[in-house]
């Protein structure tokens, strides 16, 4: 059963449709990766799930219960069950509060514990993310970026969530620290059976963390597959372009790589039909006979392997490596 199900989600900011008809599911204890270039709508989806962005159309369900427009006590319960960790841990931590006080705030809001129990729980949560419980009396500016992200994780766990949305959580960290945080997240997921929505522009990180991946372009999902299938056999040219943008140690380069050329179109006025056709190396720019790309919306079609791709002419070549 899916822990979270999003159906036909539409989010608008004025005249801009930031998310346009997106649907996906995240199984209990699983991780869905959400990738795409900046402006594709990834973070807007996250904000809509936790009700920081208004939903124009569609449904968001947690354990098959509609939470799209939760209010009052229902919203408070929702925010204990779904938590979000952001890219910049320093910006998300209150500089005026000690680490212990920040975690204690969450415990008071979402857990029925007395003062002594909360004090013990703060120490336990810090230990859980490999920090000394004595750090509870320190302030955010006294910690490194990696330590601050561990504090953000501890604060998130304080409400005992079931789903955690991770929005570019390691992109601001050094590579060695990134690995530590990612391994910590995987350990915590196994221990608490957490479900993750893992948002990133870094496909290498997404590949390490995710069971399946949704690829977004201009507010729409263009491909959704199990992770290794996506990297081994992408069907959408945009997905292949993203994969080929990952640095690879190939002497002399790879002549078969698909470059992502051109600029992302204005999201206020996206191209008709296939939104990628203005940049696609296999579309009507290179193959005029493929007029369907600029005339008919390919939609997200399922194949016999239960994989989804929105492309009139899906790729059939194997991964080049």
C-alpha positions in Angstrom: 0.0 0.0 0.0 1.1 3.5 -0.7 2.0 5.7 2.3 1.4 8.8 0.1 -0.6 9.1 -3.1 -0.7 12.2 -5.3 -3.3 12.3 -8.0 -3.5 14.9 -10.8 -1.9 17.6 -8.7 -2.1 21.2 -10.1 -0.4 24.1 -8.3 -0.6 27.7 -9.6 1.1 30.9 -8.7 -1.0 33.6 -10.3 -0.8 32.9 -14.1 2.1 30.4 -13.7 1.1 26.7 -13.5 4.1 25.4 -11.5 2.8 21.8 -11.3 0.5 20.5 -14.0 -1.3 17.2 -13.5 1.3 15.3 -11.5 0.5 11.8 -10.1 2.7 9.4 -8.2 2.8 7.1 -5.1 5.3 6.4 -2.4 5.1 2.9 -0.7 5.4 2.6 3.0 9.1 2.4 3.9 10.2 3.3 0.4 11.9 6.2 -1.3 10.8 8.0 -4.4 13.3 10.3 -6.1 12.1 13.5 -7.8 14.6 15.0 -10.2 14.7 17.7 -12.9 16.4 21.0 -13.6 15.7 24.1 -11.5 12.1 25.4 -12.1 10.7 22.0 -12.9 8.3 22.1 -10.0 10.0 19.6 -7.6 10.0 21.9 -4.5 6.4 23.1 -5.3 5.2 19.6 -5.0 6.9 19.3 -1.6 5.3 22.5 -0.4 1.9 21.4 -1.6 2.1 18.1 0.3 2.8 20.0 3.6 0.3 22.7 2.7 2.8 25.5 2.2 1.4 25.9 -1.3 -2.2 26.0 -2.3 -3.6 23.2 -4.5 -5.6 24.3 -7.5 -6.7 20.8 -8.4 -6.0 17.2 -7.5 -5.7 15.1 -4.4 -3.0 14.2 -1.8 -3.7 11.2 0.3 -1.8 9.8 3.3 -2.6 6.1 3.9 -5.5 6.6 1.5 -7.0 9.4 3.6 -7.5 12.7 1.7 -5.3 15.4 3.3 -5.4 17.9 0.5 -7.3 20.6 2.4 -6.6 19.5 6.1 -7.3 22.2 8.6 -7.1 22.8 12.4 -6.4 19.7 14.4 -6.2 17.6 11.3 -3.5 19.8 9.9 -1.5 19.7 13.1 -1.7 15.9 13.1 -0.6 15.9 9.4 2.5 18.0 10.2 3.5 15.5 12.9 3.2 12.6 10.4 4.8 14.4 7.5 8.0 16.4 8.0 10.3 18.3 5.7 14.0 18.9 5.8 15.4 21.7 3.6 18.6 22.4 1.7 20.0 25.0 4.1 20.0 23.7 7.7 21.2 27.1 9.1 18.3 29.0 7.6 15.8 26.4 8.9 17.2 26.5 12.5 16.2 29.4 14.8 19.5 31.1 15.7 18.0 32.4 19.0 17.2 29.0 20.3 19.5 26.3 21.6 19.5 23.0 19.9 17.7 21.4 22.9 15.0 24.1 22.9 14.3 23.7 19.2 13.8 20.0 19.6 11.8 20.5 22.8 9.4 22.8 20.9 8.5 19.9 18.5 8.1 17.5 21.4 5.7 19.8 23.2 3.6 20.3 20.1 3.4 16.7 19.0 4.2 14.4 21.9 2.6 13.9 25.4 5.7 14.0 27.5 6.5 15.8 30.8 9.5 18.1 31.1 11.9 15.3 32.4 10.8 12.9 29.6 11.3 15.6 27.0 14.9 16.3 28.3 15.8 12.7 28.0 14.2 12.5 24.6 16.2 15.4 23.3 19.4 13.6 24.4 18.3 10.4 22.8 17.4 12.1 19.5 20.9 13.8 19.4 22.6 10.4 20.0 20.4 8.9 17.2 22.0 11.3 14.7 25.5 10.8 16.1 25.7 14.0 18.1 26.7 14.4 21.8 23.6 15.0 24.1 25.7 17.8 25.7 25.3 19.7 22.5 21.7 20.5 23.5 22.8 23.7 25.2 24.7 25.0 22.1 23.3 27.2 19.4 23.3 26.7 15.6 26.2 29.0 14.8 28.5 26.8 16.9 28.1 23.8 14.5 29.4 22.9 11.0 27.0 22.5 8.0 26.9 18.7 8.4 26.2 18.9 12.1 23.4 21.4 11.5 21.8 19.0 9.1 22.0 16.3 11.7 20.3 18.7 14.2 17.6 19.3 11.6 17.1 15.5 11.2 16.9 15.1 15.0 14.3 17.8 15.2 12.3 16.1 12.4 12.4 12.8 14.1 11.0 14.4 17.3 7.4 14.3 16.0 7.8 10.6 15.0 6.9 11.1 11.4 5.9 8.5 8.9 6.9 10.4 5.7 9.9 12.7 5.4 10.4 15.1 2.5 14.1 15.7 1.8 14.5 18.8 -0.4 18.1 19.0 -1.7 19.3 18.1 1.8 22.9 17.4 0.9 23.5 19.9 -2.0 25.1 22.5 0.3 27.5 20.0 1.9 31.0 18.8 1.1 31.0 15.4 -0.7 32.5 13.5 2.2 29.8 15.0 4.5 27.1 14.2 2.0 27.9 10.5 2.2 27.7 10.6 6.0 24.3 12.3 5.9 22.9 10.0 3.2 24.1 6.9 5.1 22.5 8.2 8.3 19.2 8.8 6.4 19.2 5.2 5.1 19.9 3.8 8.6 17.1 5.8 10.1 14.7 4.7 7.3 15.5 1.1 8.1 15.1 1.5 11.8 11.8 3.5 11.7 10.3 2.3 8.4 10.2 5.9 7.2 9.0 6.8 3.7 11.0 9.4 1.8 10.3 11.8 -1.0 13.9 12.6 -2.0 14.2 15.8 -4.1 17.5 16.6 -5.8 19.1 17.7 -9.1 22.0 15.3 -8.5 21.2 12.0 -10.2 24.1 10.2 -8.5 22.7 11.0 -5.1 19.1 10.1 -6.2 20.4 6.7 -7.6 22.0 5.9 -4.3 18.9 6.8 -2.2 15.8 6.0 -4.3 13.8 2.8 -5.1 12.1 4.6 -8.0 12.5 8.0 -9.7 10.1 10.5 -11.2 11.7 12.8 -13.8 10.1 16.3 -14.1 10.2 18.9 -16.8 8.3 22.2 -16.8 5.8 21.1 -14.1 5.1 17.6 -15.5 6.4 14.1 -15.0 8.0 12.8 -18.2 9.2 9.5 -16.9 8.8 7.3 -13.8 10.6 4.0 -13.3 12.4 1.9 -10.8 15.8 3.4 -10.2 18.1 0.9 -11.9 15.7 0.4 -14.8 15.7 4.2 -15.3 19.5 4.4 -15.4 19.9 1.3 -17.5 17.2 2.0 -20.0 15.7 5.5 -20.0 12.9 6.0 -22.5 12.5 9.8 -22.5 15.3 11.9 -24.2 15.2 14.4 -21.4 16.0 11.6 -18.9 18.9 10.4 -21.1 20.2 13.9 -21.3 20.2 14.3 -17.5 22.0 10.9 -17.1 24.5 11.9 -19.7 25.2 15.1 -17.8 26.6 13.1 -14.9 30.4 13.5 -15.1 32.0 10.2 -16.3 35.7 9.2 -16.5 35.7 8.4 -20.3 38.9 9.1 -22.1 38.3 11.2 -25.1 34.6 11.7 -24.2 31.6 9.7 -25.3 30.3 10.5 -28.8 26.9 8.9 -28.1 26.1 11.2 -25.1 22.9 13.3 -25.5 23.7 16.9 -24.5 21.0 19.1 -22.9 21.2 22.1 -25.2 19.3 25.3 -25.3 17.5 27.2 -22.6 14.5 26.0 -20.5 11.4 27.6 -22.1 9.5 30.3 -20.1 7.2 28.3 -17.7 4.6 31.1 -18.0 4.3 30.1 -21.7 5.4 26.4 -22.1 5.6 24.9 -25.6 2.5 23.0 -26.8 2.2 19.3 -26.9 5.5 17.8 -25.7 7.1 20.5 -23.7 10.6 19.1 -24.4 10.3 19.2 -28.2 12.1 22.6 -28.5 15.3 21.0 -27.0 14.9 17.4 -28.0 17.7 16.0 -30.3 15.2 13.4 -31.6 12.2 15.7 -32.0 11.0 17.8 -34.9 14.0 20.2 -34.9 16.2 17.3 -36.1 13.4 15.1 -37.6 10.7 17.3 -39.3 8.5 14.2 -39.9 8.0 13.9 -36.2 5.3 16.6 -36.1 3.3 14.8 -33.4 5.9 16.1 -30.8 4.6 19.7 -31.3 1.0 18.9 -32.0 -0.1 16.1 -29.6 0.4 15.8 -25.9 2.2 12.5 -25.3 0.8 12.2 -21.8 2.4 9.7 -19.3 1.8 6.2 -20.8 2.4 2.9 -19.0 4.2 0.1 -20.7 4.0 -3.7 -20.1 6.8 -3.4 -17.4 4.7 -0.9 -15.4 7.0 1.9 -16.3 5.8 5.4 -17.4 7.1 7.7 -20.1 5.6 10.7 -21.8 7.2 10.4 -25.3 5.9 9.7 -28.8 9.2 8.2 -29.8 10.7 6.5 -26.7 14.3 5.6 -26.7 15.2 1.9 -27.1 19.0 2.0 -26.8 20.8 0.6 -23.8 22.6 2.7 -21.3 26.1 3.6 -22.5 28.7 3.1 -19.8 
